[in-house]
Amino acid sequence: MKIPVLLPNIFDHPFTYESSNLELKIGDYVNVPFGKRTMTGVIWDHFEEKKYKNFKIKKVLKKLDIQSMNENTIKFFNWFSEYNIIPRGMSLKLHLLSGEAIENFKDKDYEEYQTSKKTSRISLSNEQSNSLKEILKNDKKFRVHVLQGTTGSGKTIVYFNSIKKKIEQGYQCLILLPEIGLTGEFKKKFENFFGFPAAIWHSGITKKRKKIIWSGISSNKIKTVIGARSALFLPFNNLGLIVVDEEHDQSYKQNEGVIYNARDMSISRASFENIPINLVTAVPSIETYENIKKQKFSYSRLLKRFKDAKLPNHEMIDLNKFKLYKNSWISSKTIEKVNFHLSNGDQVLFFLNRRGFSPYVLCKNCLKVFSCPNCSINLVYHKQKKNLLCHYCGHKEALDRKCDKNRKCEFTFSGPGVERISEEVKKIFPQFKSLIFSSDTMNKKSSLKLLEKIINNEIKILIGTQLVSKGFHFPNLNCIVVIDSDLTLQGHDLRAAEKNLQLYHQLSGRAGRTGKPATVYFQTYNLKDNNISNITNTDPFIFLEKELELRKRNKLPPYERFICLILNGKNEKKLEKEAYNLKIHLQKNIQAKILGPVNALIYKIKKNYRVRLLIRSKRMPMVQKTLRKALKDFQFSSRIKLTVDVDPISFN
């Protein structure tokens, strides 16, 4: 009997095989010959539509001893491919583990994940209890509920209780987090509440551990997973609830390889599985807020902080009055404020969303800037690593170069990064222990111990990037200094205002969580700028309402669909010509406005030039379908690669 088998490769269709007298059904995992190698695939729900040549049909080699993929999940993968305009085989690749489906391990390998009936009894406030009641309504079928709560209001405990109910009913649950750095602390919080550990899934987990988790989820022996984006594609067969924590976070967007938004795809997977999904946030994304307004999503709000702790105050420090000294980034007034907090036993955070020591290194003699040879971007100097680094391709260089004038370059460093602020902090406050809190320092095995030291107030001063704003609980943090608010509040894309609102609400939420008075200080030259008062308003819905009106007036997302097409190639002229040819082809074949082609904001990455087209259309389901067909019919030149980004967040 002929069967269709989808393989994890670049093809958009299943391949036809002979069943070899095996009892096979849709969703079974099988090993099949493909070329000169053996591959793992899944029996799909349809055959390839067109065949232009006759091939000898090969036989299935083996049926794997794994619970079959359910048909709703197959439908989800089909939809996922069509929505994001990617081959079905590449969708399946996200599901398998390095191209493999993993058969069962011995029961003892899953013992640590066995659910316990012992759960922590934390009494909920009236507001939390009411939110929980709203979440538990209609939780036997698909619905989207948004839990919006002030930072420090106890949102996690509320949705833990909704997970508890599903686990007691025998279902599996998935909790998505935006950053790997959050999983360690969150795992402890989960274990303290439930009495057993959840399986942790992200790129830093060992291959052996991933195999155990993958098979344990497939066989329903693992009930709960805490994971990053990729956890969405795991082989759940009894999924009862999905929770997307910090749903607004830009990190849910996968920007390389297969491009997708994990939050939006989670909503779709929940829809296909007919299960509830909870979106949790302090500041909803603009799309989520619009769906609340249209009553597509239900919602509940936690307006009070846990134990009625007050939100921090906000104060502006006028840099026109309290001027910065040469090679200094912390004003005298800021030092005075910080000393006051340190004398009261408070922890202090200096916030600057820029890694490294300096983003710009220049020679005073020859005026040459250190830039990446592979990308059209400056190299960032990382003093602790003693090198210059490209944050796009990873290129490294030593800070050592001969000047054009036959002598060594004399360097000047323009602008600060967190390492530079850290040096200044150590000079001003030598008696206090300080730590840089960024992805360079906090994604290591030692980061859990560092977090414990921060929580125990052993480290008094943090110098952090946006990583510090993402869901951490520091009980002694009562002073935050935003070093460069004027630069941070600027943005070149349509989401700049929304991103800043979310960032500063999350950042402010780190302070004053245990009830002590707390303040966020903004160093600024522009006291008349309304941006700071807008983004620090305690009710984010006021800002989102204004932003939504602005988007509607200008026909911007979520009122129009944007699809970004980026062409990459090493030959500039050939690339430009290809982009114009593609635009002409699309204008004939799709009903949408096509802008460009223009050079991408970062024109060259990894030695490839980048040209961008932007498709704008009404939010209708047909645009991806017609675009997919049009792209399939266009004959791309050799060595030119196309990347499709549906609903882009960044325009770099």
N, C-alpha and C positions, 0 to 999 in steps of 0.2 A: 504494500500500500504506500502511495506517495504521501509525504508529509512536508509542511513548510517549517524550516528551522532558521530562526534569526540568529546571526552571529555577531559578536562584538567587534565590528569593523566599520569602515567608512560607507558601506552600502546601505541604501534606504529600503531594502526589501529582503525578505527571507529567501533562502535557497531551498530547492526541492531535493529531498532525499527519499530513499526507500527504507521502510520501517524494519526490515530484516526479521520479520515475524515476531518482533517485540510488541508487547501491549503498551501502546503509547497514546497519550491524550494531550490536548492543548495545555501548555504550561509545564510539561515535563522537561527536566534538564537532561541533555544528552551530549555524548562525545561523538563528533563526526570528523571524517577526513576533509581537509580543505587545502587544496594544492598538495604540498609535500609534508604538511603537518596535521596534527590533530587539534581540533578546537572544541571548546564547550559552547553550546548554544541552547536555545529554548524553543520548544515547539510552539509556533506562533498561530495567530487566529486567522491568517489569510495567506494565500500564495502570492508570488510575484505576478504582477498584472500582465506584463508583456514579455514575451520571449522572442528574441530575434534569431537565436541559433539553437540547434539541437545539441544537447550535451548528454553524455553518458551519465545516468543518475547513480550516484554512489550510495552505499548503505550506511545506516546509523551503526556506529561501533558498539555503543553502550548506553543504557539508560542509567542515570545516576540515582543513588538512593537518597533522594532529597524530596521534601514536600514540594509539590508542584506550585508554580506561580499561579495565583488565582486570576481569573479572567478580568476582574476589575483592575488589577495592577497592570495587566497587558493593555487594557484600554487606556489607562493613565499614560503608559509609555508611548503609545501611538499618538495620543493627544499632545504629550510633551514635545515630541519630535515635530509635529505640525505647527504648534504654537511658536516654538523657538527656531524653526526652520533649520533643523539639523537631521542627519540621517538616523533612521531607527536603530541601526547597528551601534551608533555612538551613544544612544540613550541606554542601550543594554550594557555597554561598556561601563557606565556609571554604576550599574547594579552589581555586576560581577566583581570579584576580587582578583585584580591582575589577570582578567580573562578567565578566571576559574569559578566554578560553583563548588562549595565545600560540603562534603558529606559529613555525617555526624561523628562527633568524638565520643569518648566514654562519658558516662553520666558524671563521674567525679570532676571532670573539667568544667562542669557548669555549676558545681555545688555552691561556690561563693556568691552566685547570683540568685540563689533560691530565695523566694519572697518569705518574709517573716510577718507574723501577725502583730508583732510588737511595733507600734507607732507612737511617736511622741505626742503627748496631749498638750497642745498649745491653745489656750483659750483665745477665741477670736473676738474682736471688738464688734459692736453692733453694725458698724459700716462694713467690716470684713464679712460678717455673717450674711448681711443682705446681698453683698456681691457674690458670695458663694451660692446663695439661692438662685440668683440670676444665671450663674454659670451652669448650674445643674438642671435648669429648665431645658426641655427638648434635647437632652444629651444622648438620646437613643438613635439619632439620625444626623445627617449633615446639617450643620449650621455654623456660622462664624460668630464668636463672641469676643469682643474687645474688652479687656480689663485694663482701664486707664487709671493710673494712680500716681500721686505725687511721689517723688523719690523718697524712700524710707517709710512708705505707708504699709508695708507688709504684703505686697502683691504675691510674693513667692509662696507664702504660707497658705494664701487663699487657693491658688491653683494646685498646690500640693494636695489639698483636701479633695479636689476634683479628680486628681490622678488616683488617690487612695481608693475612691469608689470604684473606678474602672479596674484597678488591680484586683480588688476583692471580687469583682464579677468575672475574673479570669482573663481579662483582655490584656493586650500589650499596649504600652504607651511610649511615645517619642517626645523628648524635649529637645528643641533646637536652641542653641546658643550662638551668638554671632562671632565669638572669639575663642580660640583654643585656650588662651590665657585664663579664661573664666572657669574652665571645666574642673580644675583642681579644687578650688574653694567651693564651687557649687556641688561637687561630688560629696564633700564632707557635710554640707548642709542637707543634702538629700538623705545621706546615711543616718544622720542624727534624727531626722524626722521619721523615716520609714523602718529603720533597724536593719536594712540590708543594702548592699551597694548596687547602683545601676551600672550597666555596661557603658564604658566611655568610648566614643568613636570619633577620631579625627586623624589627621595625617601623621601625628607624632606617635601613634600606637604601633607596637611591633607587629610584624606580619603574622607571627604565630598567634598572638592575642586576637588579631583581627579575624583569623580563621575560626577560632573558638566562638567569637561573638557572632560572626556571620551565620555559622551553622546553628548556634543556639537560638538565634532569632527565627531562622527558618523552621526549626523544629518546635518552636513555642516554649523552649526551656528557659529563655531569657525574656523577662517581662517588660523591663524598662531600659531605654537607651537615652543617654545624654550625649548629644553630638553636635558637630558643626554641620555645614550645608550638606555634605555627602551622605550623612546618616539618613536623609530622606529617601534614598534609593535602596535601602537595605530590604531583605526579603521577608518583611512582616507578613504573616498569614492570619493573624488574629488581632489586627490593630484596632484599638478602641478609642484612642484620643491622640491628637497632636497638639503640642503647645509650642508656640514660637515666642520665645522671650526676647525682649528688646526688638519687637517686630520692625521698628523704624530703622534699624541699624543698616548702614550702607554695606557692611561686610557680608550681608546675605546675598549680595550680587556677586556671582562668579564671573570674573572678567577675562579669564583665559581659557583656552580649549573650548569645551562646550559652555556657551554663555547662557546663564539663566538666573532668575531671581528666586532664591530658595523659599522666601516667604510666600510669593505668589504660587509657586509650584506646590507648596505644602497645602494651600487652600484647595488646589485642584486635586491633589491626591486624596485629601479628606472627602471631597465631593464624589470622586469615583468609588471610594471605599464606603461611602454613606455613613461617615462618622463625624463627630463634632471636632472643631478646632478652636483653640483659644489663642488670640493674639494679645500679648502682654507688653505694656509700654508706659512710660511716663509722658511721652509726647508722640501721639500717633503720626504715622507718615501721612502725607497729604492725600494719598489714594485711600488709605484706611478711613481717614476723617470724612472723605466724600461718601464712602460706602455707609458710614454711620448716618450721615445726613439723609441719604436715600433710603435708609432703613433696610438695606441689604444685610448689614451686620447689626446684631444686638450689642449693647454695651453696658458696662457698669463702671462707676468711678469711686476711687478712694481718695478723698480730698484731705484727710487728716493724716499726719505722720504717726508712726507707731508711738504709743505712750504720749501722744500730743506734743511731740518734739517740734519746735518751731523751725521753719525754713530759714536759711541764712539771710542776713541783710546784704545789701549791695552798696558799694561805695566806690566813687570814681576818684582816682588820684591824678591831678592835673600836672602833666609833664611840662607844660609851659611855665608853671610856677615852680615846681620841684624838678629842676632840670637834671638830665642824666649826665654824669661825667664821662670823659673820653674812655672808650672801651668798657663802659659800664652799662648795665641794662636794668639795674634795680635802683629806684630813686631813694633819696634820703627819707622821704615821707613813708615810703613802703617799708624801709628798714625799721623805722620807728614803730609802725603798726605790727610788724612781724615780731619785734622784740617784746611788745606787750603780750602777744599771744603765747610766745614761748615761755615768758615768765609766769603765765597762768597754767603751764603744763600742757598746752595745746600742741597738736601736730600741725605742721604747715605744708602746703603744697604750692610750689611755683609751677604754673602751667604754661607750656609753650609747645604747640603742636608741630615740632620740627626735630627730627632725629639728628644725631651727630653733633659736631662742634660748630661747624660753619657751613652754610649752603653755597658759599661763593668764595673761591680762592684766586687771587690775582697777584701777578708779579708787578712790583712798583717800577721796575726798570723797563721791561719789554712790553708791559701792559697786557700780557697774555693771560687768559683765564683757563683754568683746568676744566676741560669739558670732556665728555665721554666720546671715544672714537667710534662707538657703535650706535649711539643715540644722540639726538639733538637736544641735549640737556647737560647742565653743569654737574660736575662731580661734587659730592658732599664730603667734607673732611671729617673723618671719625678719629679723633685724637687718641681715644683709648685703644683702638685697633691699629693705630699708627698708619692709616692708609686713607686714600681717597676712594670713594665708593659710588657707583651708579646704582640708584635705587630701582632702576628698571631692568637692566640686564645683568647686574652683579659684577661688572668690570671693576677691577681694583688697580690702583697705582700707588706707588710710594710718593711721599711729598719731597721729591728730589728731582730737580730739573736744571739743565744748563740754560742760562739766559742767552738770548740772541746776541747780546753785547759781550760775548765771551767771558762771562762770569756766572756765578751761581745766582739763581733767581732769589729775589728778596720778596718774601710773601707778605701779603696783607689779607686778613680774613674779614669778609664783609658779612654782617648779619650773624645772629646767634642761633645755635641749636641747643638742645638740653645739656650737652656736655659743657658748653661754654658758660651757661647759667650755673651749672654745678660747680665749676671752678670759682666763680664769683661768690656763690653761697658759702663755699668752704673758707674763703678769705674773710667774709663779713661775719660769719657765725662759726668760728673754728671749734668752739666747745660742744657743738651739737652734731650728732651723727646724721649724715644725709645719704640719699640713694636716688639714682636715676631710675625712673619707672617708665620703661618704653619696651617696644617689641625686641630691642637688642638685648635687654637685660632680663625680661620677665617671661621668656618662652623657653627657659632652660629648666633642667631637673631641680636646680637649687631654688627656683622661684617660690616653691611652696614654703620653704624655710624662711625666705625673705618676707613673704606675706605674713607669716606668724609674728615675725619681729615687728612689722608695721602695726599689726593689730594689737600687739602687746606694748606699743608705744616705745619700743627700744630704738626705733629710728624716728627722729623728731622732724626731719625735713625731707620732703619728696620733691623731686624735679621731674615732672611727668608730661608725656604726650597724651593724645586722646585716649590711649589704652586705659589710663587711670579712671576715666569717666564711666567705664563699662561694668556697672553692677557690683563693684567691690564695696565691702562694708568696713570702713575704718572708724572705729568708735571715738577716737581722740582727735580726728581731723576737724578743726574749727576755723581754719584760716586758709583761704585760697587766693593766690595772687595771679591774675592773668597778665603775663609779661607784656604782650604785644597785641592788645585788643584791636587796635586800628587796622593792623594787617590781617588778623584772624577774621575780622568781620567783613573783609572784602571777598568777592567771589566772582568768577567769570562765567558761571553756568546758571541755568534757570533755577537750580535747586539750592543755591547758596544760602538764601534766607532760611529755608526749611532746615538745612543741615546745621546752621548756626543755632537755631532755636533748639534743636534736639541736643546738640553738643553741650550748650551752656546750661540747659535744664539738667542734663545728666551730671555735668561737672558740679554744679551747685549742690546737687543731691548727695554728693559725697560728704558735705560738711554738715555739722550740727545734728548728727543722726541720733545722739543719745540725750539730747535736751539742753546741752550747754549752748550759750549764745555763740553764733558763728557769723563770719562775714566773708564775702567774696569781694576782692579789690580789683578794679580794672585800671591799669595804667593807660592813660590816653592823652592825646593832644587835642582831641575834639570833644569838648564837653557838651556841645549842642547836638551831637549825633543822637538820633532817636533809636538807633539800633540796639544799644545796650538796654534801654528801658523796655523796648519791644520784646527782646528775647528773655528778659528776666521777669516778665509778668507771671504771677503765680498760676494763672489759668491759660494754658497753651491754646485752648480752643478759640480764644479771642484773636490771637495772631493767625491761626489756621483759617479762620473765617475770612479774614482780610486777604490772606494769600490765595485762597480759593477763588475769591472774586477777581483778583488780579489775573489768575490763570485763565479763568472763564472769559474775561474781556479780551485776552490776547490769544485765545484758542491754543492753550498750552496743555500738556498732560495734567490732570487726567481727562481733559475734555477732547483731546486729540491723541491719536496713537503716533508715537515716534518709533521709527526703525532705522538704525544706523547701519550703513554698509561701509566697511573699511577694506580697501584694497591694499595689499602689501606686495612690494617687489623691490628688487635691487636696482632696476633700471628706471630712472626718474621719468624720462621721455615716454618710454613704453607704458609706464604706469598711468601717466596723465592721459595718454591717448585711449588706453583701455577704459579708464573711468568715464570719459566722454562717450565712448561707444556704448558702454553699459547704460548710461543715462538715456541715450536715444532709444535703445532697445526697451527700457522700462517704460518710458513715456508712451510707447506704442501698445504696451501690454498690460499695464495696471492703471486703475483709476485712483490716483493719488498725486499729491504735489511732491515733486522731487527737487530738493535743493542741493546745490553743489554741481560738480565736485570742487572741493577745497582741500588744501593741505590740512591734515590733522594737526591739532594744537601741538602735540609732540610729533614732529614730522618724521623722525627716524627713530626706530627702536630695534635693537639687535641687528643693525646693518641693513634693515629693510625700511624703505620709504613708505609713507602711509598717506593715502588720499581717501577723503570721506564724502559719502553721499548721505543725505538725510531724507527719509521718506516720511511725509506727514499725511495722515489720513483720518477720517472720522473713525470713531471706535466701533468698527464693525468686524464680525468674525471672518469675513471673506478676504481681507487684505493680505494675511499671511499665505492663504491658499493660492491666490493669484500670483503673489510675489514668488512663492516657492516654485511654481510652474515656470514663471518667466526666467528665473535664475537657472533652472534646469535646462531651459532651451538656449541659454546664452553660452557660446563657446569661448571660454576664457583662454587667454594665451598661456603658454607654458611659463612656469615660474612666477605666476601671479596668483596670490592666494586671497580668497574672500573670507572675511569674518562678518557674521550677521549678529547684531545686538538689538534684540526686540526690547522695547521699553528701557532705553539707556539711562543710566544714572549719572555717569561721568562722560564728558565729551573730550577727554584727552586724546 
